[in-house]
């Protein structure tokens, strides 16, 4: 499990990692989208990185995630800002009051975030969106709900990465890529990549803490 301060530190690492991946995300989005996904991610998470400074305070881990979501929603812009902001806001509210980030708490976070995205965007699994990384990650998190968070998060991140790979075989049915039809085949979804990266950087922090 991780306490509130460790959760803040984890999100600081996540934010910096997402910003550093702007060039790659831009490249992937240029293949099937309008090419601005990476810039939106960079804009939003650069604000999160500065927001989560040394004087940042939060009541609990749910409050950390909710505040991150609010910052993303207000600074990231576009559909991605609404979606990733919703992930953190809806997920954070669902775990409000939790003092420790455990595997079961994190599973609830992902579940509520996914439900919030469903309500906001109307997309479903298999439509070649970030949901195709988030949904399998959420299911894996529930399977590992009784395992220590620092051990479970690596497998949750792996489930998301596998979801990204599956998007290569999907035809986009929503968003900008929808206009490409079968030409979207063979390309991973940029939003799914971002979702996978979020979890990858969470796992990186957790594994570093275990080694330390």
N, C-alpha and C positions, 0 to 999 in steps of 0.2 A: 504494500500500500504506500501511498505518498500523501504527505500532509499538504496544507495550503501553500506554504512557502515553496516546497518542491514542485508543486503543480505550476506555480508561477514561473519558476526556473525552467521547467519543461517547455512551457509555452513561449518563453523567450528564445529558447533554442529552435523551436518549431518556426517561429516568426522569421528568424535570421536565415534558416534553411530555405524557407519558401521564397524569400527575397532573392537569395542566391540562384534559385532555379528559374528566374524569369526568362533568360534566353532560351532554355530548353522548352519551357511551356509555350513561349511565343512561337517557336518553330513548329511544335505539334499543332497549335491552333491555326497557323497559317495554312496547314495542309487541308483542314476540313472546316475551318471557321473563319472569323473575320480578323484573326491575328492579334486581338487585344486581350486575350485571357491572361497571358503572362504579365502584361503591364498592370492589369487590374489586381492580380495577386500581389505583385510587387508593391503597388500603391497601398493596398489594404494592410498587408503584413508589415511593411516598413512603419506604418503608424502604430500597429500593435507592438512592435519591438520597442519603440520609444515610449509607448504608453506603459508597458510593463517595466518601468524603471525601478530603481532602488526604493523610491518612496511610494510605489504602488501598494495599495492595501486592499485586502478582500476579506470578507467575513468567513468564507469557506470555499471549497473547491467548486461548488456550483456557482458561486458569485464570480470566481475567476473566469469561468467559461462564459457566463452570461455577459460579463463586461467585454470580453474579447469579441463576442458576437456583435454587440452593440457598436464597437469600434469598427469592425469590418463592414457592417451594414451602412455606417455613416461615411466611410472613406473609400471603400473599394469601388463602388459604382457598378452599374450594369446588372445583368441577370446573375452573374457570379457573386456579386456582393450580397444580393438578396438571398441566394442559396446558401453560401457559406456562412453568412451572418445568421441565417435561420438555424443552421446546424448547431452553432454554438449557443445561440440564445434559447432555442427550444430545449436543447439538451441540458444546458446549464440550469434552466428553471426546473427541470425535472429532477435534478439532484441537489436542489437548494437545501442548505442546512447540513450537508455532508462534510465532515471535517477531514475525511480520508478518501483518497481516490483508490478504490479497490477494483478488482476485476468486475464484480457484480455491479458496482456503481457506474463503472465505465460502460458496461453493456446497456444499462438504462439510459445513459447519456446518448449513446449512439442510436438507440431505439427511438427515443423521443425526438432527436434531431432528424432522423429519417422520416418520422411521421410528420414533423413540421414541414419538411421539404415536399412531401407528398401533397400536403394541403395547399402549399404555396404554388408549386409549379405544375402539378398534375401529371408529371412524367412518371413512368413506372419502370421497374427493372426490365432490362432487355431493350430499352430505347436508346442505348449508347449515350449515357450521361454519367455523372459522378455517382449516381445511385448504384450503378453496376459495380462500383468499388465499395461503397458504403454498406450496401445491404449484406453482402457476404461477410464483411468485417463484423457487422453487428451480430450476425448469426454465430460466428466463431467466438465472439466475446461472450455470448451466453453459454456456449459449450464449455468455456474456460472460466466460468463465473466463480468457481471455487479454488482457482489457482491464483497464486500471488501475482499481482498486477505486473510487476517487473518481468515476470516470466511469460505471462499471457500476452502482453502487448506485442511481442515479436511475432507471435503466430497470428494475431489479429491483423497486423500489418501485412503479413504474407498473404492472408486471405484477400486483402484489398488489392495487392499486386497481381494476384491471379485473376481477380475481377477485371483489372485493366487489360490483361492479355486477352480476355474473352471479348472485350469491346472491339478488338480488331476484326472479329468475325461477324459483327453486328452492322446492320444498315441503320443509319440514324433516322429516327422518326420525329425528332423534335429539335428546335434550335436552328441555327444557321446551317449546320451540316445536313439538315433534312432535305435541302434543295439539291444536294449531290446524289441522293439515292444510292445506287450500288457503287458509285465512285467513292463512297465513304468506307467501303470495305478495305481491310488491310491497314487502316490507320487507327491507333488507339484514341480514345476520347480524352481531350485535354483536362476536362473537369475530373474525370476518373483518376487521371495521373495526379492531379493536385490532391485529391482525397487520399490516394495512396501515399503520397509524400508526407502529408500531415501525420499519418500514423507511423510512417517510417522514422520521422524525426522524433516522435514521442518515444518510440522503441529505442532509438539511439541514446536518448537521455537516460532512459531506464536502465539500459544495459551498461552504460558508463557508470551509473551509480552503483550497480551491482559489483562491477569490477573494482571500483574505488573502495 
